[in-house]
Amino acid sequence: MSLYEFAGELFDLEIRSEHVKRICRGYEAQVYDRDAIPLFVSDEELAYERSLEPLGTDGLFEETALYRKICRHMIDAGGFVFHSSALALDGKGYLFTAVSGTGKSTHTRLWRQAFGKRVTMINDDKPLIKKTGEGVFRVYGTPWCGKEGIQNNTSVPVAAIAILERAERNTVTRVTDPSKAFPVLFNQTYRPRDPAAMGRLLDLFAEWIHATPLYILRVNMDPEAAYVAMEGMKG
Amino acid sequence: MKIKDGFMLRELGDGFIAVAVGERAASFNGMVKLNATGAFIWKTLESGCDRDGLIRALTDHYDIDAAKAAEAADAFTAQLRKNGFLDE
């Protein structure tokens, strides 16, 4: 048995590659009080990933395929992945999402430079979100965190979600109608094909974005961007 | 005409959204945003009906005349057809 815990859920993983064993270090389960969900990546699933991205390695294919399966199981546990750079400031979670290449990671780096030890990175690319109470959602670190490997095995309540856009001047706008932002945000999660799971995910996701303050951050790459963003979002 | 199989419609706050599930998700990766009228037409077309049936459903549900209902029905079904969501 190789037990790992992601977002408070226990998994028994049959890992094939050294690469995936290495990235999952630090997520070995500390408690054994529940049944673990057994998961492994089959030859067929590996081949499917290879067909999408022929230039990768088997380790990377396993990394992607395994997370896809974990994220599918998370939905049953009230959780989902949210493609974003996530950090904690003073113990509160801020999630920054954007289309690829906008500079999510660059922006959260500015927060680390501006606020120093007050900031803990949760996950720079694919954190998990899980409902832990009525209208309460937490963001969790995971090993799936982008090229730089920036993540911590920790969790904090989500305080705000920010949609990042590049601009000349730094401004923060509160989104008052979350349903308008739904398509943009829902694109940042893994969507299951199984209709029952899709239904659960839609309900969960809608609850999340209605319970969480949403902002559009129009920012440049100057240090000032972090201060303007933080002031605008601290509520 | 009928909405193709493999779509799921959900109400979200003051709007509606349709996403693809099952095999449909392989060919359609996007989302369809709908207002209340669009969602009503979508739901009516999920079980399938002809143009007259749709116009009747609209005049029954909304306080509008047949001409206005026909305009709404034609505009919306043209959009659905263009995006490949309809089986004729």
Interface residues (C-beta under 8 A of the other chain):
Chain A: D177 P178 S179 K180 F182 P183 F186 N187 R191 P192 R193 D194 P195 M198 G199 L202 D203 A206 H210
Chain B: M8 R10 L12 G13 D14 G15 I17 V19 V21 G22 E23 A25 M31 K33
